[in-house]
Amino acid sequence: MDQILGNIGLLFEFPVVNLKIILDGIMIGALFALAAYGLALVWGVMNVKNLAQGDFVISGGYVSWWLVQHGFPALLGVPVAFVVMWGIGWVIYKLVISRVIERDLFTSLLATFGLAIMMAQILNLMFGSDTQSVDLGYDTLYFFDGFIDVPIAKLIGVVMAMSLAAGVIIFMKSSRMGQAIRATAQDSRAARVMGIDTEKVYAFTFSLNSAICGAAGAIIVMVWLVQPFYGISYSIRAFVIVTAAGLGNLPGVIAAGLGIGALEQYGAHIFGIGYQQAVAVMLLLLILLYRLIQQRRNRQVLK
């Protein structure tokens, strides 16, 4: 308890600590938001709660790591992971997801949970259980007499994540497929009546989600670590972000991602690094409780 109080006291005694925590939270939260946006697409368009979301992220990280091991530039891993995971997402949609879209919630959760286990085991068999990362070899920027350090690799990761997010936004707003995706999300039956091939939209949406996760994973392996069984941590964070922001609310997804990244860093500073992920789980429970209370308040008695 004394250690916790001491850590809290540092936040007031040295305000620059807060700046360091917030900067670290923003850099990691940007990647959380990127993965969560893919989940929001699948959830909003297809009504599928993808429990394997984080495993797509980790798979993209291993694609980039494999390329570096074979002599390719690290930054090339992001577009390659995007393309490779697009193809993997399309195959998974055809084999698994297309069969559970019209089924009940439990069936989709069970299917994607099994998918998550299978993907983690495949990665473990292919690459082993050791953590892996890619060293870009870039320097670190120091501020406030060296108290705050900002690795250039992390800055590049944030810029790449923001660029990809901006590209997806432009695509969703200006392309015909983006308009079809939004129309299907609003009312799939009406979209079919208007001549939209919803099956094609579903396949494209799930593939796009997989590709976004792959690119996020390729960025993560350059600034943090990947390991076959780390997927669950990113799945939990994606669910927290989407639940907090709501479906179809991209600004909310971005804000929630950055906010959760910062809160996790505060949790790690105050309680220790071992409790960092516990902060995300606690936030998910609190958000679900709030949603439940809100629904009960808005419920009206039928007469």
N, C-alpha and C positions, 0 to 999 in steps of 0.2 A: 504493500500500500504506500509506503514511503517513497518507493521508486516511482510509482505512478504520480504521486503528488509532486515529486521533484521534476518529472518530465513536463507536467502541466505548468509548473512554475517557470520553466525555461521559456515557454511561449510568451510569457509576460515580461520576463527579465531581459530576453533577447528577441525583440520583435522580428529581427531578420530571419529567425528560424521559421516563422510563419510563411515568409516569402519563399524560402527553400521548399517547404512542404507543398505549397500551392503550385509552384512551378513543376515539381515532380508529379503532382497529381494531374495537372493539365496534360503533361506529356504522355502519361500512361492512360489517362481518361479518354484522350482522343482515339486511341486504338480500341478501347472498350466500346466507344460510341460507334465506331466503324463496324465492328462485329454485330453490335446490337441493331444497327439499321438493317442489316441483312435478315436478322430474325424478325424484325417488324414487318418486312416485306412478306416473308413466308407466312407469318401469323395473320397479317391483315388480308392478304390475297387468297390464301389457301386454307386458312383456319387450322394450320398444323403447328403445334407447339414442338419445335425441333429441339429435343434434348441432346442431339449430337452437334449442336452449334459450335461449341468449343473444340470439338474434335476436328471439325473442318479447319478451324484456325490453326491448330497444331499441325495438321497435315500440310497446310501451306508453308508452315515454318520448315518442315522437313524437306519439302521440295526445294526451297531456297538453300538450305544447308547442304543438300546433296549436290547441287550445282556448284557451290563453292568448293566442295571437296574434290570436284572433278575439274577445277581450274577456271571456272567461269567467274566473271565479276559479280560481287555480292548484290549490287543494285539491280542487276539483270534478273535476280530472283523474284522481284515483285511482279513484273509483267508475266514472267513464265509461270509463277505460281497461280496467277489470275487465270491464265489460259488452261493450265493443267487441271486446276480445281473446278473450272467450268465444265470440262469434260467429265470429271468424276461425278460432279453434281448431276449432270444430265443422266448418266448411267444409273445412279442411285434413285433418281426420280422415276425412271422407267421400271426399275426392278422392285422398288419398295414404296416410295411415297405416293405414286399414282394409285396404288391399291388401298390407301387409307384416307384419301381426301374426303370421301363421302361417308366415312365411318365415324363412330363416336369418339369422344375425347380420349377415353381410356385406350382405345386401339392405337391411335396415333402416338400417344405417349409411350406405349409399350413398344411399338415398332421403332421409334427413334431412340429409345433407351437401348434396345438391342443393337441398333446401328452404332451407337456410341461405344458400346462395349467391344463390338467387332472391330471398329476402326482403331481403337486403342490397342487391341491385341495384335492387329496386323502391323501397326507402327512399331510395337515392341519387338515383334519377330524380325522385322526388316532392319531396324536401326539400333536395337538394344534399349535398355532401360536408363542409360546414362543421360544426364542433361547435356544439351548441345547449344552452341551459340556461334555466331559469326562475328569475327572481329574486323571492323572496317578499317582500323588503323588510324582513325582520325583523332585529333587532339581534343582537349577539354577546355572550355572557357571558364575563367574564374572571375568572380565579382565579390565586392565587399571584403577585400584583403584575403581572398581565397576561401572565405567561409561558404560561399555558394558556388557549386560547380555544375556546369551544364555541358554534358558531352555533346559534341557536334553531331555524333551519330543519332542521338535522340532528337535533336532539332531537325535533322534530315528526315527522320521517321515521322515526326509530326507534320512536316510540310507535305510528305508523300501521302499521308493519311488524309489531310485536308484536301489535297488535289484530287484524290480518288473520290472523296465524298462529294466535292463540287461537280465532278464529272458525272456521278450518278444522279445528282439533282438535275443537272442540265438535261441528261438523257430522259429522265422521268417526265420532265415538263415539255420538252420540245419534240421528242420522237413519237412516231405512231405506236410503237410497242409500249413506250412509257404511258401514253394515253390509254392504251388498251389495258395495261396493268392496273391503272387507277380506276378505270371503269369497272373492271372485274372485281376489284376490292370493294367498290361501293355496292354493286349488285350483280352477282354472277349470272343470274337468270336473265336479267334485262340485257346484260352484255351479250349473251348468246342470241337473244332475240334480235339484237342490232347487228348480228353477223360476225361477232368476235369469236374466234376460235379459242375458247377458254382452255382447252387441253394444251394448246401451244403456249398460251400465256402462263399456265401453271408450270410447264417444263422450263420455260425461259426464266421465270421468277426464281424457281429453286436453283437453277444453274447459276443465275446471277448472284444469289445469296452465297452459294458455295465459292464462287470466284472472289467475291468481296472478302469472305473469311480467309481465303487462301492468300490474298494480298496482305491482309492484316497480319496473318501469321508470318509471312515473309519479312514484314517490317519488325515484328516482335523478336524474331530470331537474331536480328541485327542489334537490338538494344537490350534484350533480356535473355531468357532461356526458354527452350522448349524441351519437353519430355513427353513420352507417349501418354501418360496418365494425367497430364496437366489440363486436359480439355474441360473437365468438370468445372474448374475454377472460372474459365471464360464463359461457360454456359450459364452459370449462376449469375455472373455479372451482367450478361446480356439480358437475362430474364428480369433482373432488378431494374435495369435501365428502361426496358420496354414497358414494364408494369408501371413504373413511375411516370414515364412520359406519355403513355397512351399510344395506340396504333395510329399510324399515319401522321404523327407529329414529329417531323424531322428536327425542327429547332429544339423541341423538347428532348429528343433523343440525344442531341449534341450536348445540351445543357446538363442533362442527367448524367451522361457519361463523364463529363468534366467534373461535375460535382461529386460523383461517387469515387472518381480517382483521387480527388483531394481528401475526401472523408477517410478513404482507406489509408492514405499517407498519415493523416492525423491519428488514426487508430493505431498504426504501426509505431508512431512516435510515442504515444502515451502508454499503450499497453504492451508493446513489443511486436516484433515482426511476425511472431507466431499467430497473432490475433488479427492480422491484416484481412484475411479472407473472411473471418468471422464477422467483420463489420458489414460486408456485403450480404451475408446470410441474415444478419439482424435487420438490415434495411429492408430486405425482401419480406420478412415476417411483419415488420411494422407497416409497410405499404399495403400488404394484403389485408391486414387488420383494419387499416384506415378505409380501404375500399369497401370492406364488408360493412363497417359502420355507416359509411356514406350511402350504400345501397339500402340499408334498413331505414335510414332517415327519409330517403326519397320514395320508399315504397308507399303506395296509396291503397286504401281499402276500397275494394270494388263493391258497388251497391247495386 
